[in-house]
Amino acid sequence: MNTSIRKIYEEGKVVTPIENQLSFRTNEMDLHLFETKTRTFGFELAFDEISLITMLSGKKVMHFETGNSFEFLPEESLVLDKSQAMSIDFPDAENQNPTRCMALIISPDEVKDTLLLLNEYAPKVDNSDWTLDSSTVKFENDIILSKNIEKIILLASSNSEYRETLSKLTTKELIISLLQSKARNLLLAKTHSLSGNNQLAFAIEYIRKNSDKNLSVEEIADKAYMSKSTFHRHFKREIGVTPSEFILMEKIKKAKFLLKSTKNSVAEIAYSLAFASPSLFIKHFKTLTGLTPLKYKQQI
C-alpha cells in the first residue's frame, strides 16, 4: 500500500474496530476508507449507489445473496450495484495486521458523461458500447487503475485549493482506466469463447497458441483483419498494453510454466520461446518478474 495512504489511515480517528470509516467528498464522488482490526464474521454492508470497491491490504471473504462467495485480496476490485447486500468475513484481521479497503461512489452524471465521451471518440473494435456494468465478479487491477485509485484517494483527502477542479479530471481518468481494466479482464478470461466474434480476443488467442514463435505485430494484425496502426490503437486502448508488450508477457508466462514443470535449462527455454539469445530472455524475465529465471526456479 502507498505510504501516503497508510498515513491517512494511521491519522484517522478509530471509532470502531470493525469497518471503521473515514469519508471524504468532492462534487464528483464520495470516498470511504474502511479498516477492520479484529477478526470478524458475517458483517453486513450495502451502499446506496453504484460503487467501486478496492482492497488495499489484508483479506476479506465476500458473500452475496446470489450465492457467489470468494476471497477478496489486495489489488482486486468490484463494481457493485446500488443496495447490493453483502456479508463480509475478516478471517485474518488484527490490530497489527488490519484489513483495509476503499469504496468509491462516483456521481452518475460523471459516469454518463465519460461513457458518452468514450463511445464517441474511442469506440471499441467490435462497436459495442462502453458500459460500467455492476456485478459480483471481482477483477484484478492493472497498473494504470491502481495508480489512478491511489491518486483519487490522495486528492480526495487533501486540502488543496485546486481539489475540486482536479477531482473532476481525475475522476474521468479513473472511470476510463476502470472500464479498460474490466474490459481487459473479460477478454483475457473469456478469450476462447469470444474469439469467434471479437477481433482482439482472436488476436490474444493466436498469441497464446503461438508464444513459442517469433511473432510480429504485422502478422497478428493481418490475422485479425486490421491494419497494423488500427490494431495497435485498439489493442492498447482495450488491453492496456501494446501488442508487443503483451506478446512478451505471454512468453514470460509460458517460461514460468516451463521453469516449474520441466528440467529444461534456461538456454533451452529461451530458444524454445524464440528469444534471440538466453541473455535477452534473462533480461526480459527479470524486468517483468523482478527475478532471474534461475532465482525464480530456486524459489519454486
C-alpha positions as a Markdown table, in Angstrom:
| # | Residue | x | y | z |
|---|---|---|---|---|
| 1 | Met | 0.0 | 0.0 | 0.0 |
| 2 | Asn | 1.2 | 3.5 | -0.8 |
| 3 | Thr | 2.8 | 5.0 | 2.3 |
| 4 | Ser | 0.8 | 8.2 | 2.0 |
| 5 | Ile | -2.4 | 6.2 | 2.0 |
| 6 | Arg | -1.2 | 4.3 | 5.0 |
| 7 | Lys | -0.6 | 7.6 | 6.8 |
| 8 | Ile | -4.2 | 8.7 | 6.1 |
| 9 | Tyr | -5.4 | 5.5 | 7.9 |
| 10 | Glu | -3.0 | 6.0 | 10.8 |
| 11 | Glu | -4.0 | 9.6 | 11.4 |
| 12 | Gly | -7.8 | 8.8 | 11.2 |
| 13 | Lys | -9.8 | 8.5 | 14.4 |
| 14 | Val | -10.7 | 4.9 | 15.2 |
| 15 | Val | -14.4 | 4.8 | 16.3 |
| 16 | Thr | -15.0 | 1.1 | 15.9 |
| 17 | Pro | -12.5 | -1.8 | 15.3 |
| 18 | Ile | -14.9 | -3.3 | 12.6 |
| 19 | Glu | -15.1 | -1.4 | 9.3 |
| 20 | Asn | -14.1 | 1.9 | 10.9 |
| 21 | Gln | -14.9 | 4.5 | 8.2 |
| 22 | Leu | -13.0 | 7.6 | 7.0 |
| 23 | Ser | -15.0 | 9.6 | 4.5 |
| 24 | Phe | -14.1 | 12.4 | 2.0 |
| 25 | Arg | -16.3 | 14.1 | -0.5 |
| 26 | Thr | -15.9 | 16.2 | -3.7 |
| 27 | Asn | -18.6 | 17.2 | -6.3 |
| 28 | Glu | -17.9 | 14.1 | -8.3 |
| 29 | Met | -17.5 | 11.4 | -5.7 |
| 30 | Asp | -17.8 | 10.1 | -2.2 |
| 31 | Leu | -14.7 | 8.3 | -1.0 |
| 32 | His | -14.9 | 5.9 | 2.0 |
| 33 | Leu | -11.8 | 4.2 | 3.5 |
| 34 | Phe | -12.6 | 1.2 | 5.7 |
| 35 | Glu | -10.4 | -0.5 | 8.3 |
| 36 | Thr | -11.0 | -3.6 | 10.4 |
| 37 | Lys | -8.7 | -4.5 | 13.2 |
| 38 | Thr | -10.3 | -7.6 | 14.7 |
| 39 | Arg | -11.3 | -11.0 | 13.3 |
| 40 | Thr | -15.0 | -10.8 | 12.4 |
| 41 | Phe | -17.5 | -12.9 | 10.5 |
| 42 | Gly | -20.9 | -12.1 | 8.9 |
| 43 | Phe | -20.6 | -8.3 | 8.9 |
| 44 | Glu | -23.5 | -6.9 | 6.7 |
| 45 | Leu | -22.9 | -4.0 | 4.4 |
| 46 | Ala | -24.5 | -2.2 | 1.3 |
| 47 | Phe | -24.2 | 1.1 | -0.5 |
| 48 | Asp | -26.9 | 3.4 | -1.7 |
| 49 | Glu | -25.3 | 3.9 | -5.2 |
| 50 | Ile | -23.2 | 2.0 | -7.7 |
| 51 | Ser | -19.7 | 1.8 | -6.1 |
| 52 | Leu | -16.2 | 0.7 | -6.9 |
| 53 | Ile | -14.7 | -1.4 | -4.1 |
| 54 | Thr | -11.0 | -2.0 | -4.0 |
| 55 | Met | -8.9 | -4.0 | -1.5 |
| 56 | Leu | -5.8 | -2.2 | -0.2 |
| 57 | Ser | -4.4 | -4.7 | 2.4 |
| 58 | Gly | -5.4 | -7.8 | 4.2 |
| 59 | Lys | -8.1 | -10.3 | 3.2 |
| 60 | Lys | -11.9 | -10.4 | 3.2 |
| 61 | Val | -14.2 | -13.2 | 2.3 |
| 62 | Met | -17.2 | -11.8 | 0.4 |
| 63 | His | -20.7 | -13.5 | 0.4 |
| 64 | Phe | -23.6 | -12.3 | -1.8 |
| 65 | Glu | -27.3 | -13.2 | -1.9 |
| 66 | Thr | -26.7 | -14.8 | -5.3 |
| 67 | Gly | -24.6 | -17.5 | -3.6 |
| 68 | Asn | -21.4 | -16.1 | -5.0 |
| 69 | Ser | -18.5 | -16.2 | -2.4 |
| 70 | Phe | -14.8 | -15.6 | -2.8 |
| 71 | Glu | -11.7 | -14.3 | -1.1 |
| 72 | Phe | -11.1 | -10.6 | -1.8 |
| 73 | Leu | -7.4 | -9.6 | -1.9 |
| 74 | Pro | -5.2 | -6.5 | -2.4 |
| 75 | Glu | -5.1 | -5.1 | -6.0 |
| 76 | Glu | -8.6 | -6.6 | -6.7 |
| 77 | Ser | -11.8 | -4.7 | -7.3 |
| 78 | Leu | -15.6 | -5.0 | -7.7 |
| 79 | Val | -18.2 | -2.7 | -9.2 |
| 80 | Leu | -21.3 | -3.3 | -7.1 |
| 81 | Asp | -24.9 | -2.2 | -7.9 |
| 82 | Lys | -26.7 | 0.1 | -5.5 |
| 83 | Ser | -28.2 | -1.6 | -2.5 |
| 84 | Gln | -26.3 | -4.8 | -3.3 |
| 85 | Ala | -26.2 | -6.6 | 0.1 |
| 86 | Met | -23.1 | -8.4 | 1.1 |
| 87 | Ser | -21.9 | -10.3 | 4.1 |
| 88 | Ile | -18.2 | -10.0 | 4.9 |
| 89 | Asp | -15.8 | -12.2 | 6.9 |
| 90 | Phe | -12.4 | -10.8 | 8.1 |
| 91 | Pro | -10.6 | -14.1 | 9.0 |
| 92 | Asp | -7.1 | -12.6 | 9.4 |
| 93 | Ala | -7.8 | -9.0 | 10.7 |
| 94 | Glu | -6.0 | -8.0 | 13.9 |
| 95 | Asn | -4.6 | -4.8 | 15.4 |
| 96 | Gln | -1.2 | -5.1 | 13.9 |
| 97 | Asn | -2.5 | -6.5 | 10.6 |
| 98 | Pro | -5.7 | -4.5 | 9.7 |
| 99 | Thr | -7.8 | -5.2 | 6.7 |
| 100 | Arg | -8.3 | -2.1 | 4.6 |
| 101 | Cys | -10.4 | -1.3 | 1.6 |
| 102 | Met | -11.8 | 1.6 | -0.4 |
| 103 | Ala | -15.3 | 2.3 | -1.5 |
| 104 | Leu | -15.7 | 5.0 | -4.2 |
| 105 | Ile | -19.2 | 6.2 | -5.1 |
| 106 | Ile | -19.0 | 8.2 | -8.3 |
| 107 | Ser | -21.6 | 10.8 | -9.5 |
| 108 | Pro | -23.9 | 9.0 | -12.0 |
| 109 | Asp | -23.7 | 12.2 | -14.2 |
| 110 | Glu | -19.9 | 11.9 | -14.3 |
| 111 | Val | -20.1 | 8.3 | -15.3 |
| 112 | Lys | -22.7 | 9.1 | -18.0 |
| 113 | Asp | -20.6 | 12.0 | -19.4 |
| 114 | Thr | -17.4 | 9.8 | -19.5 |
| 115 | Leu | -19.2 | 6.9 | -21.3 |
| 116 | Leu | -20.6 | 9.3 | -23.9 |
| 117 | Leu | -17.2 | 10.7 | -24.4 |
| 118 | Leu | -15.6 | 7.3 | -24.9 |
| 119 | Asn | -18.3 | 5.9 | -27.1 |
| 120 | Glu | -18.0 | 8.9 | -29.4 |
| 121 | Tyr | -14.2 | 9.4 | -29.6 |
| 122 | Ala | -12.8 | 6.0 | -28.6 |
| 123 | Pro | -15.2 | 3.3 | -29.8 |
| 124 | Lys | -14.5 | -0.4 | -29.2 |
| 125 | Val | -13.2 | -2.5 | -32.0 |
| 126 | Asp | -16.4 | -4.6 | -32.1 |
| 127 | Asn | -18.5 | -1.3 | -32.0 |
| 128 | Ser | -20.2 | -2.4 | -28.7 |
| 129 | Asp | -20.8 | 0.4 | -26.2 |
| 130 | Trp | -18.6 | 1.1 | -23.2 |
| 131 | Thr | -20.7 | 0.4 | -20.1 |
| 132 | Leu | -20.0 | 0.4 | -16.4 |
| 133 | Asp | -21.7 | -2.9 | -15.6 |
| 134 | Ser | -22.1 | -3.8 | -11.9 |
| 135 | Ser | -21.6 | -7.4 | -10.9 |
| 136 | Thr | -20.4 | -9.6 | -8.0 |
| 137 | Val | -17.4 | -10.8 | -10.1 |
| 138 | Lys | -14.1 | -9.4 | -8.9 |
| 139 | Phe | -11.3 | -8.4 | -11.3 |
| 140 | Glu | -7.6 | -7.6 | -11.0 |
| 141 | Asn | -6.4 | -4.0 | -11.1 |
| 142 | Asp | -3.9 | -3.3 | -13.7 |
| 143 | Ile | -1.0 | -0.8 | -13.1 |
| 144 | Ile | -2.9 | 2.2 | -14.5 |
| 145 | Leu | -6.0 | 1.6 | -12.5 |
| 146 | Ser | -4.0 | 1.1 | -9.3 |
| 147 | Lys | -2.2 | 4.4 | -9.8 |
| 148 | Asn | -5.5 | 6.2 | -10.5 |
| 149 | Ile | -7.0 | 4.7 | -7.3 |
| 150 | Glu | -4.0 | 6.0 | -5.3 |
| 151 | Lys | -4.3 | 9.4 | -7.0 |
| 152 | Ile | -8.0 | 9.8 | -6.2 |
| 153 | Ile | -7.5 | 8.8 | -2.6 |
| 154 | Leu | -4.7 | 11.3 | -2.0 |
| 155 | Leu | -6.6 | 14.0 | -3.9 |
| 156 | Ala | -9.9 | 13.5 | -2.1 |
| 157 | Ser | -8.2 | 13.5 | 1.3 |
| 158 | Ser | -6.1 | 16.6 | 0.6 |
| 159 | Asn | -6.8 | 20.3 | 1.4 |
| 160 | Ser | -5.5 | 21.6 | -2.0 |
| 161 | Glu | -7.2 | 24.7 | -3.2 |
| 162 | Tyr | -7.4 | 23.0 | -6.6 |
| 163 | Arg | -9.0 | 19.9 | -5.1 |
| 164 | Glu | -12.5 | 20.3 | -6.8 |
| 165 | Thr | -11.0 | 21.2 | -10.2 |
| 166 | Leu | -8.5 | 18.3 | -10.2 |
| 167 | Ser | -11.2 | 16.0 | -8.8 |
| 168 | Lys | -13.3 | 16.3 | -12.0 |
| 169 | Leu | -10.3 | 15.5 | -14.3 |
| 170 | Thr | -9.0 | 12.7 | -12.0 |
| 171 | Thr | -12.5 | 11.1 | -11.7 |
| 172 | Lys | -12.8 | 10.9 | -15.5 |
| 173 | Glu | -9.4 | 9.4 | -15.7 |
| 174 | Leu | -10.3 | 6.8 | -13.1 |
| 175 | Ile | -13.5 | 5.8 | -14.8 |
| 176 | Ile | -11.7 | 5.3 | -18.1 |
| 177 | Ser | -9.0 | 3.2 | -16.5 |
| 178 | Leu | -11.7 | 1.2 | -14.6 |
| 179 | Leu | -13.6 | 0.5 | -17.9 |
| 180 | Gln | -10.3 | -0.5 | -19.6 |
| 181 | Ser | -9.3 | -2.8 | -16.7 |
| 182 | Lys | -12.7 | -4.6 | -16.7 |
| 183 | Ala | -12.7 | -5.0 | -20.5 |
| 184 | Arg | -9.2 | -6.4 | -20.3 |
| 185 | Asn | -10.0 | -8.9 | -17.6 |
| 186 | Leu | -13.1 | -10.0 | -19.6 |
| 187 | Leu | -11.1 | -10.5 | -22.8 |
| 188 | Leu | -8.3 | -12.3 | -21.1 |
| 189 | Ala | -10.6 | -14.6 | -19.0 |
| 190 | Lys | -13.0 | -15.5 | -21.9 |
| 191 | Thr | -10.7 | -15.3 | -24.9 |
| 192 | His | -11.6 | -18.7 | -26.3 |
| 193 | Ser | -15.4 | -18.1 | -26.2 |
| 194 | Leu | -15.1 | -14.6 | -27.6 |
| 195 | Ser | -12.6 | -15.3 | -30.3 |
| 196 | Gly | -15.2 | -16.2 | -32.9 |
| 197 | Asn | -16.7 | -12.7 | -33.0 |
| 198 | Asn | -14.2 | -10.4 | -31.4 |
| 199 | Gln | -11.0 | -9.5 | -33.3 |
| 200 | Leu | -9.0 | -8.7 | -30.2 |
| 201 | Ala | -10.0 | -11.9 | -28.5 |
| 202 | Phe | -8.9 | -13.8 | -31.6 |
| 203 | Ala | -5.6 | -12.0 | -31.6 |
| 204 | Ile | -5.0 | -12.8 | -27.9 |
| 205 | Glu | -5.9 | -16.5 | -28.6 |
| 206 | Tyr | -3.5 | -16.5 | -31.6 |
| 207 | Ile | -0.6 | -15.0 | -29.5 |
| 208 | Arg | -1.2 | -17.6 | -26.7 |
| 209 | Lys | -1.2 | -20.5 | -29.1 |
| 210 | Asn | 2.0 | -19.3 | -30.8 |
| 211 | Ser | 4.0 | -18.0 | -27.9 |
| 212 | Asp | 6.9 | -20.3 | -29.0 |
| 213 | Lys | 7.2 | -18.5 | -32.3 |
| 214 | Asn | 8.8 | -15.2 | -33.3 |
| 215 | Leu | 5.6 | -13.2 | -33.7 |
| 216 | Ser | 5.3 | -9.8 | -35.3 |
| 217 | Val | 2.6 | -7.2 | -34.8 |
| 218 | Glu | 2.0 | -7.1 | -38.5 |
| 219 | Glu | 1.3 | -10.8 | -38.7 |
| 220 | Ile | -1.2 | -10.7 | -35.8 |
| 221 | Ala | -2.9 | -7.6 | -37.2 |
| 222 | Asp | -3.3 | -9.4 | -40.5 |
| 223 | Lys | -4.8 | -12.4 | -38.8 |
| 224 | Ala | -7.3 | -10.1 | -37.1 |
| 225 | Tyr | -8.1 | -8.4 | -40.4 |
| 226 | Met | -6.9 | -5.0 | -39.3 |
| 227 | Ser | -4.2 | -2.6 | -40.4 |
| 228 | Lys | -1.1 | -2.5 | -38.1 |
| 229 | Ser | -1.9 | 1.0 | -36.8 |
| 230 | Thr | -5.6 | 0.3 | -36.2 |
| 231 | Phe | -4.8 | -3.0 | -34.4 |
| 232 | His | -2.2 | -1.3 | -32.2 |
| 233 | Arg | -4.6 | 1.5 | -31.3 |
| 234 | His | -7.5 | -0.7 | -30.3 |
| 235 | Phe | -5.3 | -3.3 | -28.5 |
| 236 | Lys | -3.6 | -0.6 | -26.3 |
| 237 | Arg | -7.0 | 1.0 | -25.6 |
| 238 | Glu | -8.8 | -2.1 | -24.5 |
| 239 | Ile | -6.0 | -4.3 | -23.1 |
| 240 | Gly | -3.9 | -1.6 | -21.5 |
| 241 | Val | -0.5 | -2.6 | -23.1 |
| 242 | Thr | 0.8 | -2.6 | -26.6 |
| 243 | Pro | 0.7 | -5.8 | -28.7 |
| 244 | Ser | 4.5 | -6.2 | -28.4 |
| 245 | Glu | 4.3 | -5.9 | -24.6 |
| 246 | Phe | 1.6 | -8.5 | -24.5 |
| 247 | Ile | 3.5 | -10.9 | -26.7 |
| 248 | Leu | 6.4 | -10.6 | -24.3 |
| 249 | Met | 4.2 | -11.1 | -21.2 |
| 250 | Glu | 2.8 | -14.3 | -22.7 |
| 251 | Lys | 6.2 | -15.6 | -23.5 |
| 252 | Ile | 7.4 | -15.0 | -19.9 |
| 253 | Lys | 4.2 | -16.6 | -18.6 |
| 254 | Lys | 5.0 | -19.7 | -20.6 |
| 255 | Ala | 8.6 | -19.5 | -19.4 |
| 256 | Lys | 7.4 | -19.6 | -15.8 |
| 257 | Phe | 5.3 | -22.7 | -16.5 |
| 258 | Leu | 8.3 | -24.4 | -18.2 |
| 259 | Leu | 10.6 | -23.5 | -15.3 |
| 260 | Lys | 8.1 | -25.1 | -12.9 |
| 261 | Ser | 7.2 | -28.1 | -14.8 |
| 262 | Thr | 10.4 | -29.2 | -16.7 |
| 263 | Lys | 14.1 | -29.7 | -16.1 |
| 264 | Asn | 15.0 | -27.7 | -19.2 |
| 265 | Ser | 17.9 | -25.3 | -18.9 |
| 266 | Val | 17.4 | -21.5 | -19.1 |
| 267 | Ala | 19.0 | -21.6 | -22.6 |
| 268 | Glu | 16.7 | -24.3 | -23.8 |
| 269 | Ile | 13.6 | -22.4 | -22.6 |
| 270 | Ala | 14.9 | -19.2 | -24.1 |
| 271 | Tyr | 15.3 | -20.8 | -27.6 |
| 272 | Ser | 12.0 | -22.7 | -27.3 |
| 273 | Leu | 10.2 | -19.4 | -26.9 |
| 274 | Ala | 12.0 | -17.8 | -29.9 |
| 275 | Phe | 14.2 | -15.4 | -27.9 |
| 276 | Ala | 17.3 | -14.3 | -29.9 |
| 277 | Ser | 19.6 | -15.3 | -27.0 |
| 278 | Pro | 19.5 | -16.6 | -23.4 |
| 279 | Ser | 20.8 | -13.2 | -22.2 |
| 280 | Leu | 17.9 | -11.4 | -23.8 |
| 281 | Phe | 15.5 | -13.8 | -22.3 |
| 282 | Ile | 17.0 | -13.4 | -18.8 |
| 283 | Lys | 16.9 | -9.6 | -19.2 |
| 284 | His | 13.2 | -9.6 | -20.1 |
| 285 | Phe | 12.3 | -12.2 | -17.4 |
| 286 | Lys | 13.9 | -10.1 | -14.7 |
| 287 | Thr | 12.2 | -6.9 | -15.9 |
| 288 | Leu | 8.8 | -8.5 | -15.7 |
| 289 | Thr | 9.2 | -10.6 | -12.6 |
| 290 | Gly | 12.0 | -9.0 | -10.6 |
| 291 | Leu | 13.9 | -12.3 | -10.6 |
| 292 | Thr | 16.3 | -14.1 | -12.9 |
| 293 | Pro | 14.9 | -17.4 | -14.3 |
| 294 | Leu | 17.3 | -19.3 | -12.0 |
| 295 | Lys | 16.2 | -17.3 | -8.9 |
| 296 | Tyr | 12.6 | -17.9 | -9.9 |
| 297 | Lys | 13.2 | -21.7 | -10.2 |
| 298 | Gln | 15.0 | -21.8 | -6.9 |
| 299 | Gln | 12.1 | -20.0 | -5.1 |
| 300 | Ile | 9.7 | -22.6 | -6.5 |
